[in-house]
Amino acid sequence: MSWVWWAFILLLQNASFTMVSRARNSKSLLYHAYAAIGSNGVWFIGLAFAVNKLNEALATGHWWAIAYTALFYTTFTVLGSVGMHHILMKRDL
């Protein structure tokens, strides 16, 4: 179940990071502040998951577990970023 939660956190992490990137180009400091708080808060939570998963993989000594963790991380952060970019392009935010 922790993989499911981590996938959700990773989607939120890069979705909020993409919001910050777009907020930098807006004229709203409040929009940028909310996006930055969300991005950094979610990143910190995601970091705990990443450290835990990598520690588990290193403890087993299986290289494939480390590779799977990296692939999982990359897949869900890309999906979060591209998904939020698509949403924000439609809303013109």
Steps between C-alpha positions, in 0.01 A plus 500: 500500500792737560581485126150629422534786749844584366367505142230746611758718680729496193216608274421786738867587539566570136153638435563764765854560374360563152254745656793685659678520167193647335425726798841664458377632166177638643454836666354347816729470799221325692464233229878450509501479881224236514664296225842520670360394839326206338804401297747509788263337749418211268868463405593452866237230549612330178860508620406286800350239267803509269748456784295212641472321164870542424598379847284190449661439161853549633432273798406214268799563276291447190603738221166446327316637804704820477437520124126441552487775763671743261269404213191530721610844620573623148176366354269661754682833516484529119128414503436762768693769317354438155150454641507831687650680202210370288244615758656845537530551123124438468427747781758752378646544849 
